[in-house]
Structures are given as structure tokens and as C-alpha cells.
Amino acid sequence: MGRKYIFYPLVLALLFAACRPIDDSEEVSIVELAANAGELIVNDGGGMSVLAVYSSGTADVKIKGEAPDWIELEGSRIKGDGEVKLYLDPNPGYLRMVTLEISLRDSDRKITVPVKQKGLSQYLSCAEPYKVADGRTDDVLDFALDTNVPLENLSCSIEYLGLYKDWISSSDISGGVLRIGTVANATDICRRAKCTVTYVDGWNRESSMDLFITQSDREGSIGKTTGVALIKALGTPEGTVIEDDFVLEGVVVSDCGSANMALNPTVAAVNVDTTFARRVAYMQGEDGSWGIRLVFDSESDNSLHFGTKVAMSLYGATVVRESDPERYTISGLAGWNIASSEAGAAVPDKQRTIEGLTDDDIYTYVSLQNTEFAFKRGSYADVLESYALKSAVNANVTSEASQLDGWASLLIDGSGHGIYAPVNMLCLWRRSGHGVPQGTGPTRGIIVHEDLERLGDAGRYQIRVIDESGFAQGEESDLQEFAYWINSYRNRDSYAAVNSRYTYKKLATVIPSNDLLDGGKLVANAEMVSENIVIPASRTADPYTTANYYNDLTAGNSGISTQYVGIGDITTTHDWYKWSEEGEFEGYNGFVFSFSTSNLQANSLEFAFDFAGGYLSAATARSWPAHWCVEYSVDGGDSWTLVPNCVNGKPYVHMRGLPWVKAFLNGQWYYTAAQAGMGFSQHSFTLPSEVLGKDAVLLKLRPYDRVITSLPLVWDDDIEKSEIDYTTDVDIRIRFGFIYLRYR
């Protein structure tokens, strides 16, 4: 006989017996009955499955209830430990299940084991789940159901929303339609109800779908249809509750099936509200002249798909006005607030340029023309995966900081203007295996404004695509590479050659023609110099060796990478910055790039880079210059001029630090993940035409002002306000992924 299971009542009996004098004539009877599985799940292809049974006597096995003809048992009587064999036919239909009943003879002990066979998945949906009933008379509403569930397995329940009850007279499901009958409304109040259609699948799992009915008042009105101007006029920074039954009509330009509709906010140091993106929707006027953000109370309430014409009943909702830029949000919405919906509405092709965007475009659907990714090597979210929310594309992440959501790639157009395209970590297409598009073309999505604090400064506007198809850059780009540098710690380009003259920088200098590799040219088109170099003996050490830090993927493989994100050191330096008493920058060189444009046939020249700051230890790399600018010189460095054309509209960019899970500072642990950077922030500057046709051009990437970045000691209080008022000799670790000089 096999293993024995002593059940709790038996244990009590033994303890009680231990308190009495031992009588050898007494025997304790151990009763055992158990199976090796609480349930069996078998494939739809059929075949044989085995269930092991452990018993202290003779066990009888049978199918509970009427036995179907698709399963047979072998071994229905088991003495002691044994097994029962189940032979199942292939299942061409839906999920199905039987329950085995195993009972022990001469005992009342009995157990059941469900046997579940896989089959076709069942689905249930409705393209127009919101209907308006005419309250002036009795009415009939038809909801067309899209389902493969047998209609006889569907049931409908009614929940009245509000004070008025019993005004739905009938409900019937037949011919693929749920038909609801209503009685006339004798009141001046709109009435609302929720119809829940439910089915139980073959494994006894219940699934349901909610449909909503709004009945007009006795005059046929479902509220006061109003324009967007009135709703906006109600908005305040604190939020205003709408007390009138206003109805706003528009077209949905988002999709409830997308995980990329908004940044999922960090609500605590180690907690992200991952429901937020699916609770957010956007609607605009039919002509695209205005847009408003909608926030539902729950994911299930938001069933709005792209191109749906809707009438939103706003009674009880809250309208919030935000400034700089001006934008409006209606929150506190439930499913019943959608008074009516009609699928298939046309969304205007609202073509814009990045430079031409205004606040009126916020929360509307636009097609940004002639755009391309500024950095074409990598995925849609070039991040440290060990700090990203866990999903199917980074299932091996184990870091306790893997709760961050949202990063952004930089798009640029032919005029040198730029805009960031945020992508949430729970979008599985963000790492599809083939990287970002290599060409140029339109980017289609919703214009938003979000404070991407982990990124730094994302500018006044960003564009959120609904899915990967929003990036439609299929045309050949005219952007040509003059020279670029890549982080040689990671093999992001197998053909890249390292200029041996500068190996101490751990940065590969590459010429597009591969002259370095061919041996035809010993000096690159552009060279990079850096003063105040410190080269530790361990300079060749790679601080990042864990497989969690992957980024680029081999084609078709979304779980394993052989190409890594370019996180590594370019140099460790002393005395990066010194300021006068008036706050003027006095030194030092920073990163300087030297090149000639005398023979370059170009209309414009662009300088782009992605970078981050810090080291593995939060305690020893707590601060560095937060704001960085680019200067140029055409007179050998005698005079320098600031390059004003940064994509965020400022004369500087914001460097963020690499993240740590938490920092041990001043004898206390602080979480740092919420506002710390996840990866490299991408930046681009269009250089003035003055640099073209020159024998010698110098560029300098250096700190802009005395503001230093501060490690967030409290997750929601990352305020950078400290100033550098001394010359520092602290090692500053700067990390680059790519540095580009390109021309058109």
C-alpha cells in the first residue's frame, strides 16, 4: 500500500487516546482516499489519461450523472493503490467536462475529480452595446450579438440604474439578437438599465457581457445635447461635477483593446495602476476640431472602439481643466454614461506637421507627416527590462523593481523638429523582434501631453499610437549618416569597428562606408575628444552582465535576445563643470566633436545622442548636471554659440539617471524606482546653417546650468532645485548608447 493520509479528526482521536492508559487490544483504523490530482485537463485531440488513486480499501470509480459517449473508463474498481485509465475521443467542439466520483467501500468517504477536455474557445461581444429607447411610446431594441455560444446557453438579467424600476417589459435571445422591449416613460427623467448577457462554458466557468439602455423622457429627450464649449467652460483645476443632464456627441479615436492609451501612473513606490491605460478613452468632434479625454471608473466600463460615434451623458461626471497646455478630462464615467453608440464612424485624416501642432490638437487623432525614428537600432521602448512591468516579452524578469511603465522614443521630421512617442510596457508589440521602422512616413495617433518624469523633459506634445500600425514609416529616408559612435560594451552592430586611437573611451567610431573596417581610412569623418580623462585599471570591466538587460531581439524571438541595450561607460571624469560667482559656465570641455563640412553636400546637419548618468551604486552616484546643452564653434573654439533647436522647445535637454531598486542613504533605505530613469533618453539638435561649408567645426556637449539631478528620496517628491556652487572632483559616470552626426 502506498502513502497514508491521516486526516485532522483522526489526529484529535490519537491525541485523546494518548491521554489514556494504553490498551493493546485497541486498534486505530486509518481511512484513506485520495487522488493524485484535483482535476484532469486533457487535450482536444483525445487519447488516454491516467488518474492515480490511493485508498486504504476498495474504491469504486464512476462518472457522476449520465455518462457521455466521448469518454470510457478502465479500472472502475481499485483495491488499495491503483489507477484508472480514461480514453477520450477527439473534441471538435467546445470545452466539455465530466466529473469522476470515487467512493470508498465500507465508508462514507467520497471524492470527486473533474475531467476537463479542451476545445473551441467561446466568445461573446456586441459592436453596439449602447442603445437609446424612445420613451414617448413602447419600444423594441435589438442588440446584434457576435458569438459562437449556442443561443440556448445564453441568459439575460436586468439591473435598473436609478430610482425607476420595471420599465423593461421583455427580453428574448433568438436569431443572434437580444431583443429588449420597453414601456413608455411618463416622467421627465431619463431612465437607464444594464442588461447582462451570461453563459456558462463547458468547464462551468461563467462569462458575461454588459449592454446598456438609456430611455428618453416622455418628450423624447435623453438630455440637453450641448457643444464642447459649454463642457469646457465648466472645467476647473479642482474638477467640477456636472449636475445637468448634458449630452456630448463625438467620435471615439482610441480603442479599449489597446494598452497604450495613457501612461499607467505610479501610485506608490512599488505600485503602478496598470488599469489606467485601459480606462482611458479619447473622443473628438466629427471634424477633428476638438478633443477630450474620458476616464472610466473601471476597465469593464470602457468598451469604446476606434471609429465609434457616441453620445455621452455627462450627468454626475467631473470635468477637469489643465493648463500649459490647455486640455480637458471628463472622469467618473461608468458604462451607463454612454447613452448611444454607432460603430463605423469616419475619422478625418487630420494631417499635421510636428511644428504645426497646437493646443487644439490635444486629444485628437492626427497623422504627423514625414516622421521617422531618430534612433533606428532598438525596440519601441529602449529600456532596462529588469525595471519594466513584467509581461510575456520579459517573463524572466525577477527584479523587485519591475513595476515601471512607460518610455518614449524620439521621432523627427525632415525639418529637424521632434516629438516623443510614448509606449507602455504592457504593449507586447513593443518588442516584436524586428525593431522600429527604418524609413520615413506618417505617424498616426492621439496627441497628448504627459509628464514623463522618468524620461526627463518630453516636450509640450507627444503622440500615442493605438498599436504598432500607427508607425507607418515605409518610405526611404533621406537622412544620411556622416559619423556615429556606439557603445562598444554591447554588440549592437556586428559590422562596427573600433578606432584604436580612442579605445579608452569604450566607444566605437564608425563611418558609414566602413572605411575603418576596410583599412582605407585611419581617421574617422568626425572625432571625439574629452579632457580630464581618468582611466581606472578596471576600465574594461563591464558592469552590466545580467541577461535581464536585453533590448534588440533576433527576428521572431520575443523572449531571448542576443543583442543588448547599450548601457555602458564612455568615460569617468573629474572636474566636469566650474561656475563663476555670477553663475556663468567656466569649464571644462565636456564632450567635444571635431569635423569638417567643407566637402559635405548637405542642406542641414543634425546632432543626436541618447544618454543617462550614474553608476551601479546609488549612494556613490547621487548627483550630476541635470541640464545639458550643445554649443558650436567655427573659429577653432575662440567663441561658442548655443544651439537653440532642441525638440523639447528649450535650449537644453534633461539627463536622467539609471535606476536602482532602492538606495541606502544616511542609514535609511529609500525607494528610487518611481522617478528614476529606466534607460537612455533620446535627444536631437538641428545645427545652424553656419556650420555648413566650413573647414573645421567643433561641437560641445556640456552642462547647461548649475542645476543638479537629485536621487528621489521619496517616490512622489523628486524636485531638482539644488545648485552647483563649487568645483567638484567627484567621479561622474556618463553613459551613452549612440551619438550621431547626420545630414540631409
CORUR-V879926 format. One record per residue. RES is the residue in one letter. D_CENTER is the distance of its C-alpha to the mean C-alpha in Angstrom with 1 decimal. Layout:
RES:D_CENTER
RES:D_CENTER
This chain:
M:54.1
G:50.6
R:48.5
K:49.6
Y:47.4
I:49.3
F:47.9
Y:47.9
P:51.1
L:52.9
V:51.9
L:53.4
A:56.5
L:56.9
L:56.6
F:59.2
A:61.5
A:61.2
C:62.9
R:66.0
P:68.7
I:67.8
D:69.6
D:69.5
S:70.2
E:66.9
E:64.0
V:60.3
S:58.8
I:55.2
V:53.4
E:50.4
L:48.1
A:44.6
A:42.4
N:40.1
A:37.1
G:36.1
E:35.0
L:35.2
I:32.5
V:34.1
N:33.0
D:33.9
G:36.3
G:38.7
G:41.0
M:42.2
S:40.5
V:42.3
L:42.2
A:44.1
V:46.2
Y:47.8
S:50.8
S:54.0
G:56.1
T:55.8
A:52.6
D:52.5
V:49.3
K:48.9
I:46.4
K:46.1
G:47.3
E:48.3
A:47.4
P:45.6
D:47.0
W:43.9
I:44.3
E:47.3
L:48.1
E:50.3
G:51.5
S:51.7
R:54.1
I:53.2
K:55.7
G:54.1
D:50.9
G:50.0
E:47.5
V:47.0
K:46.0
L:44.0
Y:44.4
L:41.9
D:42.0
P:39.1
N:36.9
P:36.5
G:35.2
Y:32.8
L:32.0
R:35.3
M:36.7
V:40.0
T:40.9
L:43.4
E:45.8
I:47.5
S:50.5
L:52.9
R:56.6
D:58.9
S:56.0
D:53.8
R:50.6
K:48.1
I:44.5
T:42.2
V:39.6
P:37.3
V:37.2
K:34.1
Q:34.1
K:31.0
G:31.2
L:29.6
S:26.5
Q:27.2
Y:25.2
L:25.9
S:24.6
C:26.2
A:25.4
E:27.1
P:26.7
Y:28.3
K:32.0
V:34.7
A:38.2
D:41.3
G:42.9
R:46.2
T:47.1
D:46.2
D:43.3
V:41.5
L:37.7
D:36.4
F:32.8
A:32.2
L:30.4
D:28.5
T:29.1
N:30.9
V:32.0
P:35.7
L:36.5
E:39.0
N:36.2
L:34.4
S:35.4
C:34.8
S:34.9
I:35.3
E:34.1
Y:35.6
L:33.6
G:36.2
L:39.9
Y:41.2
K:41.4
D:43.0
W:42.7
I:41.1
S:44.1
S:42.7
S:39.8
D:40.2
I:38.0
S:39.8
G:39.3
G:35.6
V:35.7
L:35.5
R:38.4
I:38.6
G:41.8
T:42.2
V:45.3
A:46.1
N:44.9
A:47.9
T:45.9
D:44.5
I:41.1
C:38.3
R:37.6
R:34.3
A:33.5
K:30.8
C:31.7
T:29.9
V:30.5
T:30.4
Y:31.2
V:31.7
D:31.0
G:33.4
W:31.9
N:32.5
R:28.9
E:28.5
S:26.0
S:26.2
M:25.2
D:26.1
L:28.0
F:29.2
I:32.7
T:33.9
Q:37.6
S:39.3
D:42.2
R:45.8
E:45.8
G:42.8
S:40.4
I:36.8
G:36.6
K:37.2
T:35.4
T:34.6
G:33.2
V:30.1
A:32.5
L:33.7
I:30.3
K:29.4
A:32.8
L:31.9
G:28.9
T:29.3
P:27.2
E:27.9
G:27.2
T:29.9
V:30.3
I:31.5
E:34.8
D:35.9
D:34.9
F:33.4
V:31.7
L:29.4
E:29.0
G:26.5
V:24.2
V:20.5
V:18.4
S:14.9
D:14.1
C:13.4
G:12.2
S:9.2
A:5.7
N:5.7
M:8.7
A:8.5
L:7.4
N:7.4
P:10.8
T:12.6
V:15.6
A:17.5
A:17.9
V:16.2
N:14.3
V:11.0
D:11.1
T:8.3
T:10.4
F:10.3
A:8.0
R:10.1
R:13.1
V:13.1
A:15.2
Y:17.3
M:20.9
Q:23.4
G:27.1
E:28.4
D:29.5
G:26.3
S:28.2
W:26.0
G:22.6
I:21.4
R:18.2
L:18.5
V:17.0
F:18.1
D:19.1
S:17.4
E:15.0
S:18.2
D:19.8
N:17.4
S:18.6
L:18.7
H:18.3
F:18.6
G:22.3
T:23.5
K:26.4
V:26.3
A:28.7
M:27.0
S:29.5
L:28.7
Y:31.2
G:30.0
A:26.7
T:26.1
V:25.7
V:24.6
R:25.5
E:23.8
S:25.6
D:25.3
P:23.9
E:25.1
R:22.6
Y:22.8
T:20.7
I:22.3
S:21.1
G:22.7
L:22.5
A:23.2
G:23.7
W:27.4
N:26.7
I:26.0
A:29.7
S:29.5
S:27.3
E:28.3
A:26.2
G:26.7
A:27.1
A:27.3
V:24.8
P:26.7
D:26.0
K:25.7
Q:26.2
R:25.6
T:25.9
I:23.8
E:27.0
G:27.9
L:24.9
T:26.1
D:25.0
D:26.0
D:23.2
I:20.5
Y:18.6
T:20.3
Y:19.5
V:21.0
S:21.7
L:21.9
Q:24.8
N:25.6
T:22.3
E:21.3
F:19.1
A:21.0
F:20.0
K:20.2
R:20.1
G:16.7
S:13.3
Y:10.9
A:9.5
D:12.8
V:12.2
L:14.1
E:12.4
S:14.5
Y:12.7
A:9.1
L:7.9
K:10.0
S:9.5
A:11.9
V:11.5
N:12.4
A:14.5
N:17.2
V:15.6
T:18.0
S:17.7
E:18.0
A:15.6
S:12.6
Q:10.8
L:9.1
D:5.7
G:5.8
W:8.6
A:10.8
S:13.4
L:16.8
L:18.5
I:22.3
D:25.1
G:28.7
S:29.9
G:27.9
H:25.6
G:21.9
I:18.6
Y:15.1
A:12.3
P:8.9
V:5.9
N:2.3
M:3.2
L:3.5
C:4.7
L:8.0
W:9.8
R:8.4
R:11.4
S:13.8
G:16.9
H:18.5
G:16.7
V:16.4
P:19.3
Q:22.5
G:24.2
T:24.2
G:23.9
P:22.1
T:18.4
R:17.8
G:15.4
I:15.5
I:17.0
V:15.5
H:16.5
E:14.2
D:15.5
L:13.2
E:15.7
R:14.4
L:14.8
G:18.2
D:19.2
A:17.0
G:19.9
R:20.9
Y:18.6
Q:15.3
I:14.3
R:11.2
V:11.7
I:11.3
D:11.0
E:12.4
S:15.9
G:15.4
F:16.3
A:19.9
Q:21.6
G:24.4
E:27.4
E:29.0
S:28.3
D:31.4
L:29.8
Q:32.0
E:31.6
F:34.6
A:33.5
Y:30.5
W:29.9
I:27.4
N:26.9
S:29.3
Y:27.9
R:25.5
N:26.8
R:24.3
D:27.3
S:30.0
Y:32.6
A:32.1
A:35.4
V:36.0
N:38.6
S:40.9
R:42.2
Y:39.0
T:37.8
Y:37.8
K:34.7
K:32.7
L:31.6
A:32.4
T:34.1
V:33.8
I:35.7
P:34.4
S:37.8
N:37.6
D:40.9
L:40.3
L:39.8
D:42.8
G:44.9
G:46.0
K:44.7
L:44.7
V:43.1
A:39.8
N:39.5
A:38.0
E:38.4
M:36.7
V:38.8
S:38.1
E:40.7
N:40.9
I:39.6
V:39.6
I:39.5
P:39.3
A:40.9
S:37.6
R:36.0
T:35.1
A:33.1
D:29.5
P:27.7
Y:24.5
T:25.5
T:23.0
A:21.3
N:17.9
Y:17.8
Y:17.3
N:15.6
D:17.5
L:18.2
T:21.4
A:21.3
G:20.4
N:19.4
S:15.7
G:16.7
I:19.4
S:19.9
T:23.2
Q:21.9
Y:20.4
V:18.7
G:21.6
I:21.8
G:25.5
D:28.4
I:30.4
T:33.1
T:34.2
T:36.3
H:38.6
D:39.5
W:36.6
Y:37.6
K:40.7
W:41.3
S:44.5
E:45.6
E:44.5
G:41.0
E:41.5
F:39.9
E:42.7
G:41.1
Y:40.2
N:39.2
G:35.6
F:34.4
V:36.9
F:36.7
S:40.0
F:40.6
S:42.8
T:42.2
S:45.8
N:45.4
L:41.8
Q:41.8
A:38.8
N:38.0
S:35.3
L:33.9
E:30.4
F:29.3
A:25.7
F:24.3
D:21.3
F:22.1
A:21.6
G:24.2
G:25.4
Y:26.4
L:25.8
S:27.7
A:26.4
A:30.0
T:31.5
A:29.0
R:28.3
S:28.9
W:29.3
P:29.5
A:26.5
H:27.5
W:28.5
C:30.4
V:32.1
E:35.9
Y:38.2
S:41.9
V:44.4
D:47.5
G:46.8
G:45.1
D:47.8
S:45.5
W:41.8
T:39.8
L:36.3
V:33.9
P:32.5
N:30.0
C:26.6
V:23.6
N:22.8
G:26.3
K:27.7
P:30.2
Y:27.9
V:24.4
H:22.8
M:22.5
R:20.1
G:21.0
L:19.5
P:18.2
W:20.4
V:19.8
K:22.7
A:25.9
F:29.4
L:31.2
N:34.6
G:34.9
Q:31.7
W:28.2
Y:25.4
Y:21.7
T:20.2
A:16.5
A:15.2
Q:16.4
A:17.2
G:15.8
M:13.4
G:15.2
F:17.4
S:17.3
Q:18.7
H:21.8
S:24.5
F:28.0
T:30.5
L:33.9
P:37.0
S:39.4
E:41.9
V:40.6
L:41.5
G:44.9
K:45.5
D:47.1
A:45.0
V:41.7
L:40.0
L:36.5
K:35.5
L:32.1
R:33.0
P:32.1
Y:32.5
D:33.7
R:34.4
V:31.1
I:29.6
T:26.2
S:26.3
L:24.4
P:23.0
L:25.4
V:23.8
W:20.1
D:20.5
D:23.5
D:22.7
I:25.4
E:26.8
K:30.5
S:32.6
E:34.8
I:36.3
D:40.0
Y:41.3
T:41.4
T:39.2
D:40.0
V:36.9
D:35.1
I:32.0
R:29.5
I:27.7
R:25.2
F:24.6
G:22.7
F:24.4
I:27.1
Y:28.2
L:31.3
R:31.1
Y:33.3
R:33.8
